[in-house]
Amino acid sequence: MKWYMSAGLIALLCLGLICSFSGVNSQVQAAPAEEQITVLNPLGTPPPITLKPMAPRLDTLDGKTIYIVDDGYIGGDNLLNLMVVWFNENYPNTTALYKRKGGGGFESEDPELWAEIEEKGDAVIIGMGH
């Protein structure tokens, strides 16, 4: 007997849900066919991009000074210092210098470091965190 009452109660609940949904759908009206909507793209038009060519490669590393610059990403100094050691072991005639960029972040500038690299350096490797 309890089984029949449970099944009946479930049937009544389902019937009530179906009737309530059909009542909601009948209240929704379609927009008239002649009405149009104008949609605008919020992205706009991006400015043109001016491509810059890559810097020319050095023909040799012998006698050159390579700056290895850390932008301050956590743990980046471990890898970049290993790169300095690798250069010293594999290219003994090359000077590899580790420098940490000042300014406290990727987006900040360090004009003193850039001036030093431009004056004394032949190449630069910048380690950027992800």
N, CA, C and O atoms as CSV, one atom per row, in Angstrom:
chain,resi,resn,atom,element,x,y,z
A,1,MET,N,N,0.815,-1.188,0.000
A,1,MET,CA,C,0.000,0.000,0.000
A,1,MET,C,C,0.863,1.259,0.000
A,1,MET,O,O,0.538,2.240,-0.669
A,2,LYS,N,N,1.950,1.229,0.741
A,2,LYS,CA,C,2.837,2.384,0.801
A,2,LYS,C,C,3.473,2.660,-0.556
A,2,LYS,O,O,3.718,3.812,-0.913
A,3,TRP,N,N,3.737,1.598,-1.309
A,3,TRP,CA,C,4.344,1.759,-2.621
A,3,TRP,C,C,3.425,2.527,-3.548
A,3,TRP,O,O,3.891,3.384,-4.299
A,4,TYR,N,N,2.119,2.243,-3.515
A,4,TYR,CA,C,1.156,2.921,-4.374
A,4,TYR,C,C,1.024,4.390,-4.004
A,4,TYR,O,O,0.842,5.239,-4.877
A,5,MET,N,N,1.116,4.691,-2.718
A,5,MET,CA,C,0.998,6.085,-2.288
A,5,MET,C,C,2.229,6.881,-2.723
A,5,MET,O,O,2.108,8.032,-3.142
A,6,SER,N,N,3.415,6.271,-2.624
A,6,SER,CA,C,4.630,6.946,-3.058
A,6,SER,C,C,4.603,7.194,-4.558
A,6,SER,O,O,4.958,8.281,-5.014
A,7,ALA,N,N,4.182,6.192,-5.332
A,7,ALA,CA,C,4.106,6.349,-6.786
A,7,ALA,C,C,3.079,7.402,-7.162
A,7,ALA,O,O,3.300,8.169,-8.100
A,8,GLY,N,N,1.974,7.455,-6.459
A,8,GLY,CA,C,0.946,8.456,-6.748
A,8,GLY,C,C,1.426,9.857,-6.438
A,8,GLY,O,O,1.172,10.792,-7.197
A,9,LEU,N,N,2.125,10.004,-5.317
A,9,LEU,CA,C,2.666,11.308,-4.937
A,9,LEU,C,C,3.696,11.800,-5.957
A,9,LEU,O,O,3.705,12.979,-6.311
A,10,ILE,N,N,4.558,10.906,-6.426
A,10,ILE,CA,C,5.559,11.266,-7.446
A,10,ILE,C,C,4.866,11.658,-8.742
A,10,ILE,O,O,5.280,12.612,-9.401
A,11,ALA,N,N,3.818,10.932,-9.116
A,11,ALA,CA,C,3.075,11.248,-10.342
A,11,ALA,C,C,2.431,12.619,-10.245
A,11,ALA,O,O,2.439,13.373,-11.218
A,12,LEU,N,N,1.872,12.957,-9.085
A,12,LEU,CA,C,1.252,14.271,-8.904
A,12,LEU,C,C,2.302,15.397,-8.988
A,12,LEU,O,O,2.054,16.442,-9.591
A,13,LEU,N,N,3.456,15.174,-8.387
A,13,LEU,CA,C,4.525,16.180,-8.456
A,13,LEU,C,C,4.992,16.402,-9.895
A,13,LEU,O,O,5.189,17.541,-10.317
A,14,CYS,N,N,5.169,15.316,-10.642
A,14,CYS,CA,C,5.600,15.441,-12.043
A,14,CYS,C,C,4.547,16.163,-12.862
A,14,CYS,O,O,4.882,17.006,-13.694
A,15,LEU,N,N,3.285,15.848,-12.641
A,15,LEU,CA,C,2.195,16.496,-13.373
A,15,LEU,C,C,2.163,17.989,-13.055
A,15,LEU,O,O,1.936,18.813,-13.940
A,16,GLY,N,N,2.389,18.329,-11.789
A,16,GLY,CA,C,2.415,19.742,-11.403
A,16,GLY,C,C,3.566,20.492,-12.061
A,16,GLY,O,O,3.401,21.628,-12.506
A,17,LEU,N,N,4.733,19.852,-12.123
A,17,LEU,CA,C,5.875,20.495,-12.784
A,17,LEU,C,C,5.634,20.708,-14.266
A,17,LEU,O,O,5.962,21.764,-14.807
A,18,ILE,N,N,5.063,19.711,-14.925
A,18,ILE,CA,C,4.795,19.822,-16.366
A,18,ILE,C,C,3.796,20.925,-16.633
A,18,ILE,O,O,3.976,21.698,-17.574
A,19,CYS,N,N,2.753,21.023,-15.835
A,19,CYS,CA,C,1.752,22.074,-16.031
A,19,CYS,C,C,2.332,23.462,-15.778
A,19,CYS,O,O,1.988,24.413,-16.480
A,20,SER,N,N,3.217,23.587,-14.773
A,20,SER,CA,C,3.780,24.902,-14.485
A,20,SER,C,C,4.726,25.357,-15.602
A,20,SER,O,O,4.773,26.543,-15.928
A,21,PHE,N,N,5.486,24.411,-16.194
A,21,PHE,CA,C,6.367,24.779,-17.305
A,21,PHE,C,C,5.581,25.147,-18.548
A,21,PHE,O,O,5.971,26.068,-19.266
A,22,SER,N,N,4.502,24.464,-18.820
A,22,SER,CA,C,3.722,24.802,-20.006
A,22,SER,C,C,3.064,26.156,-19.841
A,22,SER,O,O,2.854,26.857,-20.832
A,23,GLY,N,N,2.733,26.543,-18.627
A,23,GLY,CA,C,2.159,27.864,-18.382
A,23,GLY,C,C,3.188,28.959,-18.584
A,23,GLY,O,O,2.848,30.038,-19.070
A,24,VAL,N,N,4.444,28.706,-18.222
A,24,VAL,CA,C,5.503,29.700,-18.411
A,24,VAL,C,C,5.769,29.900,-19.889
A,24,VAL,O,O,5.931,31.033,-20.343
A,25,ASN,N,N,5.816,28.812,-20.644
A,25,ASN,CA,C,6.103,28.909,-22.080
A,25,ASN,C,C,5.005,29.646,-22.825
A,25,ASN,O,O,5.290,30.319,-23.815
A,26,SER,N,N,3.777,29.541,-22.388
A,26,SER,CA,C,2.696,30.224,-23.099
A,26,SER,C,C,2.742,31.724,-22.875
A,26,SER,O,O,2.165,32.471,-23.664
A,27,GLN,N,N,3.409,32.192,-21.826
A,27,GLN,CA,C,3.508,33.622,-21.550
A,27,GLN,C,C,4.600,34.300,-22.367
A,27,GLN,O,O,4.562,35.519,-22.534
A,28,VAL,N,N,5.578,33.545,-22.886
A,28,VAL,CA,C,6.664,34.110,-23.676
A,28,VAL,C,C,6.144,34.385,-25.078
A,28,VAL,O,O,5.573,33.504,-25.721
A,29,GLN,N,N,6.343,35.605,-25.546
A,29,GLN,CA,C,5.872,35.974,-26.876
A,29,GLN,C,C,7.058,36.229,-27.786
A,29,GLN,O,O,8.074,36.777,-27.359
A,30,ALA,N,N,6.927,35.841,-29.006
A,30,ALA,CA,C,7.974,36.065,-29.999
A,30,ALA,C,C,7.965,37.524,-30.423
A,30,ALA,O,O,6.908,38.151,-30.482
A,31,ALA,N,N,9.140,38.066,-30.718
A,31,ALA,CA,C,9.253,39.444,-31.189
A,31,ALA,C,C,8.680,39.530,-32.602
A,31,ALA,O,O,8.782,38.583,-33.381
A,32,PRO,N,N,8.090,40.649,-32.914
A,32,PRO,CA,C,7.568,40.816,-34.278
A,32,PRO,C,C,8.689,40.660,-35.310
A,32,PRO,O,O,9.836,41.020,-35.047
A,33,ALA,N,N,8.354,40.130,-36.469
A,33,ALA,CA,C,9.347,39.834,-37.498
A,33,ALA,C,C,10.012,41.095,-38.040
A,33,ALA,O,O,11.175,41.032,-38.439
A,34,GLU,N,N,9.325,42.237,-38.071
A,34,GLU,CA,C,9.904,43.444,-38.644
A,34,GLU,C,C,10.850,44.169,-37.678
A,34,GLU,O,O,11.570,45.072,-38.105
A,35,GLU,N,N,10.869,43.805,-36.408
A,35,GLU,CA,C,11.761,44.447,-35.447
A,35,GLU,C,C,13.184,43.913,-35.619
A,35,GLU,O,O,13.384,42.701,-35.694
A,36,GLN,N,N,14.176,44.815,-35.683
A,36,GLN,CA,C,15.572,44.426,-35.839
A,36,GLN,C,C,16.395,44.985,-34.687
A,36,GLN,O,O,16.055,46.006,-34.090
A,37,ILE,N,N,17.479,44.291,-34.394
A,37,ILE,CA,C,18.373,44.697,-33.321
A,37,ILE,C,C,19.728,45.033,-33.935
A,37,ILE,O,O,20.218,44.301,-34.794
A,38,THR,N,N,20.335,46.137,-33.498
A,38,THR,CA,C,21.684,46.504,-33.929
A,38,THR,C,C,22.663,46.059,-32.858
A,38,THR,O,O,22.524,46.418,-31.689
A,39,VAL,N,N,23.656,45.275,-33.264
A,39,VAL,CA,C,24.651,44.765,-32.339
A,39,VAL,C,C,25.990,45.402,-32.664
A,39,VAL,O,O,26.400,45.427,-33.824
A,40,LEU,N,N,26.679,45.921,-31.643
A,40,LEU,CA,C,27.979,46.559,-31.827
A,40,LEU,C,C,29.066,45.658,-31.258
A,40,LEU,O,O,28.847,44.971,-30.261
A,41,ASN,N,N,30.231,45.659,-31.887
A,41,ASN,CA,C,31.368,44.874,-31.418
A,41,ASN,C,C,32.110,45.703,-30.369
A,41,ASN,O,O,32.613,46.780,-30.690
A,42,PRO,N,N,32.190,45.220,-29.109
A,42,PRO,CA,C,32.857,46.024,-28.075
A,42,PRO,C,C,34.378,46.056,-28.218
A,42,PRO,O,O,35.039,46.860,-27.560
A,43,LEU,N,N,34.939,45.202,-29.059
A,43,LEU,CA,C,36.392,45.175,-29.214
A,43,LEU,C,C,36.906,46.325,-30.064
A,43,LEU,O,O,38.055,46.742,-29.915
A,44,GLY,N,N,36.079,46.836,-30.943
A,44,GLY,CA,C,36.528,47.916,-31.805
A,44,GLY,C,C,37.528,47.425,-32.835
A,44,GLY,O,O,37.594,46.231,-33.129
A,45,THR,N,N,38.295,48.339,-33.374
A,45,THR,CA,C,39.306,47.998,-34.367
A,45,THR,C,C,40.685,48.188,-33.739
A,45,THR,O,O,41.026,49.293,-33.316
A,46,PRO,N,N,41.473,47.129,-33.676
A,46,PRO,CA,C,42.797,47.279,-33.059
A,46,PRO,C,C,43.703,48.154,-33.933
A,46,PRO,O,O,43.546,48.202,-35.153
A,47,PRO,N,N,44.648,48.842,-33.295
A,47,PRO,CA,C,45.565,49.676,-34.075
A,47,PRO,C,C,46.495,48.802,-34.914
A,47,PRO,O,O,46.730,47.641,-34.577
A,48,PRO,N,N,47.017,49.351,-35.989
A,48,PRO,CA,C,47.943,48.561,-36.814
A,48,PRO,C,C,49.231,48.236,-36.045
A,48,PRO,O,O,49.690,49.014,-35.208
A,49,ILE,N,N,49.785,47.089,-36.349
A,49,ILE,CA,C,50.998,46.629,-35.681
A,49,ILE,C,C,52.188,46.864,-36.596
A,49,ILE,O,O,52.181,46.472,-37.763
A,50,THR,N,N,53.204,47.507,-36.051
A,50,THR,CA,C,54.435,47.715,-36.804
A,50,THR,C,C,55.417,46.620,-36.406
A,50,THR,O,O,55.854,46.563,-35.257
A,51,LEU,N,N,55.758,45.765,-37.336
A,51,LEU,CA,C,56.676,44.671,-37.049
A,51,LEU,C,C,58.107,45.179,-37.021
A,51,LEU,O,O,58.503,46.023,-37.825
A,52,LYS,N,N,58.871,44.649,-36.080
A,52,LYS,CA,C,60.289,45.003,-35.981
A,52,LYS,C,C,61.089,43.761,-36.329
A,52,LYS,O,O,60.755,42.664,-35.880
A,53,PRO,N,N,62.127,43.914,-37.112
A,53,PRO,CA,C,62.935,42.729,-37.445
A,53,PRO,C,C,63.728,42.252,-36.239
A,53,PRO,O,O,64.025,43.023,-35.327
A,54,MET,N,N,64.063,40.978,-36.251
A,54,MET,CA,C,64.891,40.425,-35.186
A,54,MET,C,C,66.298,40.998,-35.283
A,54,MET,O,O,66.752,41.379,-36.362
A,55,ALA,N,N,66.966,41.053,-34.169
A,55,ALA,CA,C,68.348,41.520,-34.157
A,55,ALA,C,C,69.221,40.513,-34.896
A,55,ALA,O,O,68.970,39.310,-34.820
A,56,PRO,N,N,70.226,40.976,-35.599
A,56,PRO,CA,C,71.094,40.024,-36.308
A,56,PRO,C,C,71.865,39.153,-35.327
A,56,PRO,O,O,72.244,39.601,-34.245
A,57,ARG,N,N,72.088,37.917,-35.713
A,57,ARG,CA,C,72.842,36.984,-34.869
A,57,ARG,C,C,74.326,37.299,-34.926
A,57,ARG,O,O,74.842,37.793,-35.929
A,58,LEU,N,N,75.000,36.998,-33.819
A,58,LEU,CA,C,76.449,37.140,-33.797
A,58,LEU,C,C,77.062,35.997,-34.592
A,58,LEU,O,O,76.586,34.864,-34.514
A,59,ASP,N,N,78.100,36.278,-35.345
A,59,ASP,CA,C,78.753,35.219,-36.115
A,59,ASP,C,C,79.637,34.343,-35.237
A,59,ASP,O,O,79.931,33.204,-35.601
A,60,THR,N,N,80.068,34.860,-34.080
A,60,THR,CA,C,80.861,34.088,-33.133
A,60,THR,C,C,80.629,34.628,-31.732
A,60,THR,O,O,80.245,35.785,-31.556
A,61,LEU,N,N,80.866,33.778,-30.737
A,61,LEU,CA,C,80.767,34.212,-29.348
A,61,LEU,C,C,82.133,34.484,-28.732
A,61,LEU,O,O,82.220,34.998,-27.617
A,62,ASP,N,N,83.192,34.146,-29.445
A,62,ASP,CA,C,84.541,34.356,-28.931
A,62,ASP,C,C,84.813,35.838,-28.721
A,62,ASP,O,O,84.637,36.655,-29.625
A,63,GLY,N,N,85.247,36.168,-27.506
A,63,GLY,CA,C,85.589,37.551,-27.183
A,63,GLY,C,C,84.382,38.446,-26.948
A,63,GLY,O,O,84.543,39.655,-26.785
A,64,LYS,N,N,83.188,37.889,-26.926
A,64,LYS,CA,C,81.970,38.694,-26.753
A,64,LYS,C,C,81.543,38.708,-25.286
A,64,LYS,O,O,81.915,37.832,-24.505
A,65,THR,N,N,80.762,39.711,-24.936
A,65,THR,CA,C,80.179,39.826,-23.597
A,65,THR,C,C,78.674,39.641,-23.717
A,65,THR,O,O,78.000,40.365,-24.450
A,66,ILE,N,N,78.162,38.660,-22.985
A,66,ILE,CA,C,76.731,38.354,-23.015
A,66,ILE,C,C,76.143,38.660,-21.648
A,66,ILE,O,O,76.585,38.113,-20.637
A,67,TYR,N,N,75.159,39.523,-21.620
A,67,TYR,CA,C,74.451,39.828,-20.386
A,67,TYR,C,C,73.264,38.874,-20.274
A,67,TYR,O,O,72.488,38.723,-21.218
A,68,ILE,N,N,73.132,38.240,-19.125
A,68,ILE,CA,C,71.996,37.368,-18.834
A,68,ILE,C,C,71.197,38.079,-17.755
A,68,ILE,O,O,71.633,38.179,-16.608
A,69,VAL,N,N,70.016,38.574,-18.135
A,69,VAL,CA,C,69.245,39.479,-17.290
A,69,VAL,C,C,68.041,38.754,-16.695
A,69,VAL,O,O,67.274,38.103,-17.404
A,70,ASP,N,N,67.894,38.881,-15.381
A,70,ASP,CA,C,66.779,38.316,-14.635
A,70,ASP,C,C,65.747,39.413,-14.420
A,70,ASP,O,O,66.087,40.493,-13.938
A,71,ASP,N,N,64.484,39.150,-14.772
A,71,ASP,CA,C,63.440,40.163,-14.578
A,71,ASP,C,C,62.817,40.107,-13.185
A,71,ASP,O,O,61.917,40.889,-12.880
A,72,GLY,N,N,63.285,39.190,-12.339
A,72,GLY,CA,C,62.802,39.135,-10.963
A,72,GLY,C,C,61.770,38.065,-10.707
A,72,GLY,O,O,61.239,37.985,-9.599
A,73,TYR,N,N,61.463,37.233,-11.696
A,73,TYR,CA,C,60.504,36.153,-11.480
A,73,TYR,C,C,61.082,35.174,-10.463
A,73,TYR,O,O,62.267,34.844,-10.515
A,74,ILE,N,N,60.248,34.717,-9.548
A,74,ILE,CA,C,60.699,33.855,-8.458
A,74,ILE,C,C,61.321,32.571,-9.010
A,74,ILE,O,O,60.684,31.840,-9.768
A,75,GLY,N,N,62.552,32.309,-8.628
A,75,GLY,CA,C,63.255,31.101,-9.051
A,75,GLY,C,C,63.984,31.236,-10.374
A,75,GLY,O,O,64.746,30.343,-10.745
A,76,GLY,N,N,63.773,32.319,-11.091
A,76,GLY,CA,C,64.442,32.511,-12.368
A,76,GLY,C,C,65.943,32.638,-12.237
A,76,GLY,O,O,66.686,32.271,-13.147
A,77,ASP,N,N,66.390,33.158,-11.103
A,77,ASP,CA,C,67.828,33.333,-10.892
A,77,ASP,C,C,68.559,31.989,-10.873
A,77,ASP,O,O,69.722,31.917,-11.272
A,78,ASN,N,N,67.894,30.922,-10.415
A,78,ASN,CA,C,68.532,29.601,-10.399
A,78,ASN,C,C,68.916,29.164,-11.812
A,78,ASN,O,O,70.047,28.741,-12.050
A,79,LEU,N,N,67.978,29.268,-12.740
A,79,LEU,CA,C,68.242,28.874,-14.124
A,79,LEU,C,C,69.275,29.793,-14.771
A,79,LEU,O,O,70.201,29.322,-15.429
A,80,LEU,N,N,69.118,31.089,-14.586
A,80,LEU,CA,C,70.004,32.032,-15.264
A,80,LEU,C,C,71.440,31.942,-14.751
A,80,LEU,O,O,72.380,32.110,-15.528
A,81,ASN,N,N,71.623,31.682,-13.467
A,81,ASN,CA,C,72.981,31.471,-12.955
A,81,ASN,C,C,73.590,30.192,-13.509
A,81,ASN,O,O,74.797,30.137,-13.743
A,82,LEU,N,N,72.776,29.164,-13.722
A,82,LEU,CA,C,73.277,27.952,-14.371
A,82,LEU,C,C,73.683,28.224,-15.819
A,82,LEU,O,O,74.625,27.614,-16.325
A,83,MET,N,N,72.983,29.129,-16.479
A,83,MET,CA,C,73.359,29.500,-17.839
A,83,MET,C,C,74.725,30.186,-17.861
A,83,MET,O,O,75.528,29.954,-18.765
A,84,VAL,N,N,74.980,31.023,-16.873
A,84,VAL,CA,C,76.284,31.686,-16.777
A,84,VAL,C,C,77.374,30.636,-16.601
A,84,VAL,O,O,78.413,30.705,-17.259
A,85,VAL,N,N,77.147,29.666,-15.721
A,85,VAL,CA,C,78.122,28.587,-15.507
A,85,VAL,C,C,78.336,27.815,-16.802
A,85,VAL,O,O,79.471,27.485,-17.144
A,86,TRP,N,N,77.251,27.521,-17.529
A,86,TRP,CA,C,77.367,26.777,-18.792
A,86,TRP,C,C,78.209,27.552,-19.804
A,86,TRP,O,O,79.085,26.981,-20.454
A,87,PHE,N,N,77.944,28.849,-19.936
A,87,PHE,CA,C,78.739,29.663,-20.861
A,87,PHE,C,C,80.211,29.658,-20.458
A,87,PHE,O,O,81.085,29.539,-21.316
A,88,ASN,N,N,80.493,29.786,-19.174
A,88,ASN,CA,C,81.888,29.797,-18.713
A,88,ASN,C,C,82.584,28.469,-18.999
A,88,ASN,O,O,83.771,28.458,-19.324
A,89,GLU,N,N,81.871,27.355,-18.884
A,89,GLU,CA,C,82.478,26.047,-19.140
A,89,GLU,C,C,82.624,25.759,-20.634
A,89,GLU,O,O,83.629,25.181,-21.048
A,90,ASN,N,N,81.652,26.146,-21.445
A,90,ASN,CA,C,81.638,25.785,-22.860
A,90,ASN,C,C,82.203,26.847,-23.789
A,90,ASN,O,O,82.599,26.534,-24.912
A,91,TYR,N,N,82.247,28.078,-23.350
A,91,TYR,CA,C,82.802,29.176,-24.151
A,91,TYR,C,C,83.746,29.985,-23.259
A,91,TYR,O,O,83.375,31.065,-22.800
A,92,PRO,N,N,84.945,29.490,-23.007
A,92,PRO,CA,C,85.855,30.171,-22.069
A,92,PRO,C,C,86.294,31.552,-22.541
A,92,PRO,O,O,86.684,32.377,-21.715
A,93,ASN,N,N,86.242,31.828,-23.834
A,93,ASN,CA,C,86.634,33.150,-24.342
A,93,ASN,C,C,85.482,34.148,-24.331
A,93,ASN,O,O,85.644,35.290,-24.761
A,94,THR,N,N,84.313,33.719,-23.840
A,94,THR,CA,C,83.132,34.574,-23.784
A,94,THR,C,C,82.886,34.980,-22.340
A,94,THR,O,O,83.042,34.174,-21.423
A,95,THR,N,N,82.503,36.233,-22.145
A,95,THR,CA,C,82.180,36.714,-20.803
A,95,THR,C,C,80.666,36.720,-20.651
A,95,THR,O,O,79.967,37.427,-21.377
A,96,ALA,N,N,80.160,35.931,-19.704
A,96,ALA,CA,C,78.726,35.894,-19.410
A,96,ALA,C,C,78.511,36.554,-18.056
A,96,ALA,O,O,79.101,36.148,-17.055
A,97,LEU,N,N,77.665,37.569,-18.035
A,97,LEU,CA,C,77.408,38.319,-16.814
A,97,LEU,C,C,75.941,38.202,-16.417
A,97,LEU,O,O,75.054,38.462,-17.230
A,98,TYR,N,N,75.685,37.815,-15.181
A,98,TYR,CA,C,74.329,37.765,-14.649
A,98,TYR,C,C,74.001,39.123,-14.038
A,98,TYR,O,O,74.769,39.658,-13.238
A,99,LYS,N,N,72.849,39.674,-14.425
A,99,LYS,CA,C,72.385,40.938,-13.851
A,99,LYS,C,C,70.896,40.799,-13.541
A,99,LYS,O,O,70.139,40.194,-14.300
A,100,ARG,N,N,70.504,41.368,-12.421
A,100,ARG,CA,C,69.084,41.401,-12.074
A,100,ARG,C,C,68.555,42.787,-12.392
A,100,ARG,O,O,69.101,43.796,-11.946
A,101,LYS,N,N,67.491,42.819,-13.164
A,101,LYS,CA,C,66.884,44.076,-13.570
A,101,LYS,C,C,66.243,44.732,-12.357
A,101,LYS,O,O,65.504,44.090,-11.612
A,102,GLY,N,N,66.528,46.004,-12.166
A,102,GLY,CA,C,65.932,46.743,-11.061
A,102,GLY,C,C,64.530,47.194,-11.406
A,102,GLY,O,O,64.056,46.986,-12.523
A,103,GLY,N,N,63.884,47.800,-10.462
A,103,GLY,CA,C,62.552,48.352,-10.709
A,103,GLY,C,C,61.439,47.516,-10.134
A,103,GLY,O,O,60.315,48.005,-10.022
A,104,GLY,N,N,61.696,46.287,-9.767
A,104,GLY,CA,C,60.703,45.498,-9.062
A,104,GLY,C,C,59.611,44.875,-9.907
A,104,GLY,O,O,58.484,44.748,-9.429
A,105,GLY,N,N,59.885,44.485,-11.122
A,105,GLY,CA,C,58.858,43.786,-11.894
A,105,GLY,C,C,59.149,43.766,-13.366
A,105,GLY,O,O,60.016,44.483,-13.864
A,106,PHE,N,N,58.409,42.932,-14.050
A,106,PHE,CA,C,58.591,42.752,-15.488
A,106,PHE,C,C,58.356,44.043,-16.253
A,106,PHE,O,O,59.130,44.386,-17.147
A,107,GLU,N,N,57.298,44.759,-15.910
A,107,GLU,CA,C,56.910,45.926,-16.699
A,107,GLU,C,C,57.727,47.171,-16.393
A,107,GLU,O,O,57.646,48.149,-17.136
A,108,SER,N,N,58.508,47.164,-15.323
A,108,SER,CA,C,59.285,48.354,-14.963
A,108,SER,C,C,60.569,48.445,-15.795
A,108,SER,O,O,61.090,47.443,-16.285
A,109,GLU,N,N,61.044,49.646,-15.932
A,109,GLU,CA,C,62.248,49.909,-16.716
A,109,GLU,C,C,63.466,50.001,-15.804
A,109,GLU,O,O,63.346,50.296,-14.615
A,110,ASP,N,N,64.637,49.747,-16.376
A,110,ASP,CA,C,65.911,49.914,-15.680
A,110,ASP,C,C,66.876,50.584,-16.654
A,110,ASP,O,O,67.718,49.910,-17.248
A,111,PRO,N,N,66.763,51.894,-16.826
A,111,PRO,CA,C,67.566,52.576,-17.841
A,111,PRO,C,C,69.071,52.461,-17.616
A,111,PRO,O,O,69.834,52.459,-18.581
A,112,GLU,N,N,69.512,52.367,-16.363
A,112,GLU,CA,C,70.947,52.242,-16.100
A,112,GLU,C,C,71.484,50.910,-16.623
A,112,GLU,O,O,72.565,50.858,-17.210
A,113,LEU,N,N,70.716,49.827,-16.404
A,113,LEU,CA,C,71.140,48.519,-16.898
A,113,LEU,C,C,71.141,48.497,-18.421
A,113,LEU,O,O,72.080,47.981,-19.027
A,114,TRP,N,N,70.104,49.047,-19.050
A,114,TRP,CA,C,70.051,49.046,-20.517
A,114,TRP,C,C,71.211,49.862,-21.105
A,114,TRP,O,O,71.772,49.490,-22.135
A,115,ALA,N,N,71.569,50.979,-20.447
A,115,ALA,CA,C,72.702,51.787,-20.928
A,115,ALA,C,C,74.009,51.008,-20.786
A,115,ALA,O,O,74.864,51.071,-21.669
A,116,GLU,N,N,74.172,50.270,-19.675
A,116,GLU,CA,C,75.375,49.458,-19.489
A,116,GLU,C,C,75.466,48.363,-20.538
A,116,GLU,O,O,76.539,48.114,-21.087
A,117,ILE,N,N,74.341,47.706,-20.820
A,117,ILE,CA,C,74.337,46.638,-21.832
A,117,ILE,C,C,74.658,47.206,-23.204
A,117,ILE,O,O,75.414,46.605,-23.967
A,118,GLU,N,N,74.090,48.353,-23.518
A,118,GLU,CA,C,74.347,48.971,-24.822
A,118,GLU,C,C,75.815,49.370,-24.969
A,118,GLU,O,O,76.388,49.262,-26.053
A,119,GLU,N,N,76.418,49.832,-23.871
A,119,GLU,CA,C,77.805,50.280,-23.927
A,119,GLU,C,C,78.792,49.109,-23.929
A,119,GLU,O,O,79.737,49.105,-24.718
A,120,LYS,N,N,78.587,48.116,-23.058
A,120,LYS,CA,C,79.589,47.074,-22.851
A,120,LYS,C,C,79.211,45.707,-23.414
A,120,LYS,O,O,80.079,44.848,-23.566
A,121,GLY,N,N,77.962,45.494,-23.721
A,121,GLY,CA,C,77.520,44.158,-24.117
A,121,GLY,C,C,77.440,43.958,-25.614
A,121,GLY,O,O,77.266,44.907,-26.380
A,122,ASP,N,N,77.569,42.699,-26.020
A,122,ASP,CA,C,77.403,42.328,-27.425
A,122,ASP,C,C,76.079,41.615,-27.660
A,122,ASP,O,O,75.553,41.615,-28.773
A,123,ALA,N,N,75.541,41.005,-26.601
A,123,ALA,CA,C,74.276,40.287,-26.709
A,123,ALA,C,C,73.624,40.263,-25.344
A,123,ALA,O,O,74.284,40.480,-24.328
A,124,VAL,N,N,72.332,40.000,-25.319
A,124,VAL,CA,C,71.599,39.915,-24.049
A,124,VAL,C,C,70.603,38.773,-24.137
A,124,VAL,O,O,69.968,38.552,-25.168
A,125,ILE,N,N,70.484,38.059,-23.040
A,125,ILE,CA,C,69.464,37.026,-22.880
A,125,ILE,C,C,68.629,37.469,-21.679
A,125,ILE,O,O,69.152,37.634,-20.577
A,126,ILE,N,N,67.330,37.661,-21.901
A,126,ILE,CA,C,66.445,38.115,-20.823
A,126,ILE,C,C,65.572,36.933,-20.418
A,126,ILE,O,O,64.826,36.384,-21.229
A,127,GLY,N,N,65.680,36.553,-19.152
A,127,GLY,CA,C,64.853,35.469,-18.624
A,127,GLY,C,C,63.553,36.034,-18.106
A,127,GLY,O,O,63.538,36.789,-17.134
A,128,MET,N,N,62.446,35.666,-18.761
A,128,MET,CA,C,61.136,36.184,-18.371
A,128,MET,C,C,60.311,35.049,-17.800
A,128,MET,O,O,60.199,33.986,-18.411
A,129,GLY,N,N,59.728,35.273,-16.624
A,129,GLY,CA,C,58.876,34.275,-16.003
A,129,GLY,C,C,57.576,34.097,-16.772
A,129,GLY,O,O,57.219,34.923,-17.611
A,130,HIS,N,N,56.892,33.035,-16.482
A,130,HIS,CA,C,55.634,32.781,-17.196
A,130,HIS,C,C,54.443,33.324,-16.480
A,130,HIS,O,O,53.318,33.186,-16.960
